[in-house]
C-alpha cells in the first residue's frame, strides 16, 4: 500500500487536493518540503522508525526554524499513536504500533496516508478526551497527596508493603518470612494501593486488554499479573497487541511503573 501510495502522490509535486493542512503554515513554500516518495523511501531503507526521519527533521529545522514533526501518542484505529509530518502533498500521517528499545516509534508503512479533515477532527476529539481524563485523574491524586494528611497512615502502609515486595524480588525468589508468603504480600499490595489512592485499583493479565476493578473480591494465585491505579487506554492498547518478547515486556513494564502500577508475584 505504501509503494502504491507513494506512486500516486510522488509525481504530483506541490499540488494538493482536498487535504487538511493541519501541520503546515501558510507562509511555507511547498517546494521546500519533502515529498511522500522521499519520506517513504527513507523509512524503507532504514528501520522504519522515528530515527529515520532525522535528515528531514534537520532539514526542516534549518529551513523553517522548526522540525515540523509532531508525535500524537493517542490510540487511534488500533495503533498506539501517529506521527505527523508536512510534505508537499499535504500532511503525512505515519501510524506506529510499537516502540523500540530506545523509545523510538516503529511505523506501519503500509498504513501511511495523507491526513484529511475528518480524521483530523477524530484525532482532536480522541486527544482531548484522553488528556482531559488524565488531567482530572492527576489533579485528584495531586490534591490528595498535597492536602490529605489524614491519609498519611495509608500511604505509609503502602510504602511498607512495597518495601516487602522489593525485598522478595531482590532476594532471588526467597520469601522474607515464613509467616508472610508472597501471595499474601501481593494481595496486601492491592489493598494498600486502594486505601492510599482512594481511587479504583485495576487488576490485569498479560493475555487480555481488560482491566478489572478491585472491589475487595478474593484474588487467587496467578489470577492477575499486575495492578494499576488508573484505567489507562494506553496500557490497554499495548496489551491488545500482546506481549511477545522481552523488548515488548520492557516497554509495557516502563509504562506500568509510570502509571503507578506494580507487578504481582505469586508462588
N, C-alpha and C positions, 0 to 999 in steps of 0.2 A: 504493500500500500504506500509506503514512504517513497519508493522509487517512482511509482506512477504519480504520486502527489507532486514530487519534485519536477517530473517531466511536464506535468500540466501547468505548473506555475513558473518553472525556471526560465522560460523564454518570454515571459510577459514583461520583464523589466520593471519599470515603475508603475505600470497600470494596475489599478485596484478597482474591484467591482464589489460593491455591497459589503465591505468589510469594516467592522468596527475598529477604529484605530486607537484602542484603549491606551496603549503604552507609548504612542508616538506623539511628538509635538508638532504643531503646525508650522513651526519655523525650521524644521529639519529639511534638508534637501534629500529626497528619497534616494537619489543616486549614490549617496554615501553609505547607505545601509547595505547589509549583506543580503543576498538572495536566499530563497528557500533551498535551492540546489546547493549553494555553498555551505549552508549550515548543516544540511543532512549528510553531505559528503564528508565534512569534517568529523561529524559524530560517528559515521560508519567506519571511517578509517582509524578511529580511536577506540575508546572503550564504551562509547555511547553514554558517558556520564557527564556531570556538570563541569569537570575539569577540562573537558574537550572544548568547551565554549570560551576558554580563556583568550585565545587570539582575537576573537570577535569582541569580547568584552573590553579587552585592552584597546582595540581599535576605536570602539565607541567612546571610551573614556577620553582618548586623545582628540577625537573629532567633536564630541558633544559635551565633554566635561562630566559625563555620567555613563556608566556601563549599560544603562537602559535595560538591564536584565532583572526580572523580578521572580522570586520564588513564592508560590502560593501553597502553603502546606495544609490544604484542606482536602479531605477525602472527596473525590469527585469522579463520578461514573466508574466506580470500582477501583480507582487508583489512589495512591497515598497523597498525591498532590500534582501540581503542574508548574512549569516554568514558562514565563512569557518572554519573548524576545522580538523586538520590532525588526521587520525585514522590509524589503522593497515592496512586497506584495501585500503587506498588512502587518498583523501581529501573529507571530508563530506561537502555537500552544504545544508544549512538549510535556506529555504526561509521564510521570515516573511511578514505578510500582515497587521500588526497593531503594535502600540507602546503603552505599558501600561501607566498608570497614572504617574508612576515613571520613565518613559522614557526607559523602557526595551522592546526589540524586542519580539513580540509574534510569535512563529514559527508555520508553517503549516506542521505538521509532516508527513502527507500523501504525501507531495511533497519532502521529504528528499531524496537525491541521491548523488552518487559519481560524482565529477566534472571531466569531460573529456576534452580533448584538444580543441575540437570545441567550447564547451560552455565557456571555459576559455578565448578563443580568442574573443568571442562575448562580454563577460563582460569587457574585457580590452578596446575594442572599445567603448562600451557604457560609461564606466567610463571616458575615455579620452575625448570623445565628450562633456559629461556633464560638466566636470571640466574646459575644455577649454572655453566653453561658459560662465560659471560662472566667471572664471578668467578674461576674456575680459570685461564682464559687470562691475565687481568690479573695474578693472583698470580704466575704463571710468568714473565711478562715483567718484572714489578717485581723479582722475586728476581734475575733475570739482570742487569738494569740496575744493581741496587744492589750485588751482590756479585761479579759475574763480571768481574774486572779483566783476565783473560786475553782477554776478548772486545773489549777497547777498540780493538784494531787493526781488527777487522771493522767496528766502529761508525764509526771514523774513515774507513774506506774508503767506507761507505755515505754519510756526510756529504759526502765529496769528490765522489762520483758525483752526489748531489743538487745540489750547487753547480753542477756542469757542466750538468745538465739545466736548472736555473733560468736559467743564462746563455743557453742556447739559446732558452728561452721569451721572455726579455726582449729578446733581440736580433732580434726580428721575424722569426724563422724562418731566420736565417743561422747556419750551423754555426760553432762556436767554432774548430774546427781541421779542416783537410782530412784529417788522419790519424785523426780521431775522428768519423766520420759518425754521425748521430743514432740510426740503428737499432742501432749497437753500444752507444751510451750506454743505450738502453732495455734491451738485453739485460744489460748490466752492472748496471743498477739492480736488476733482478730477482735476479741472482746475489748482489749485495751485501746485499739485504734478507734473503735466505735465510741468508746467513752471519751477519748481525748479530742476527737474531731467534732463530736456531736453532730455528725452528718452520716448518711448511709455509707457503710463499707461494703464493697462489692467483692465477690469471690469468683474466680475464673479458672479455666483449664487451658492448656496449650492447644487442645484439639478443637476448640469452639470459640466463636466470637461473642458468645452470650455471657454477660456478667450477671451474677445472681446476688441480689441484695441480702446482706446478713441481718436477720431479724431475731437472733437468739436461737435459731434452729440448731439441732445437733449436726456436727460436722464429723464425717467418718474419715479414717485414714485414706489417703490418696484420692479423696473425692474432688479436691481442688488443689491447684498448683500455686496460686498466688492470691493476695488480697490487695485492694487499692481503694483509697478513699474518694474516688471520683469516677463517674460513669463516662469514661473517655472515649470519644468517637475515634480518635487516632489510634488508641490501643486496640479497639475492636477491629479497625481496618487492617492493622498489622496481623492480628490473629486470623482474620478472614482469609488471608493469603497463605497462612500456615507457617510453621517454623520448621524448616527442613535442614538447617545447617547451623554450625557453631556461630557463623557470622550473623545469621538472622536472629539467633537467640541473643547474641550480644546487643544487637540493635533493640530488640524487644526489652531486654533487661535494663538498658540505659533509660529507655522511655518509662518503664515501670517505676524505676527509682526516682526519676524527675517528677513523677506524679505523686510521690509519697507512698508508693506501694512496696510490697515485700513478697519474697518467695516464701512459701510454706514448706516445712520439712516434716516428713513422716518417717516412721520406721515400723 
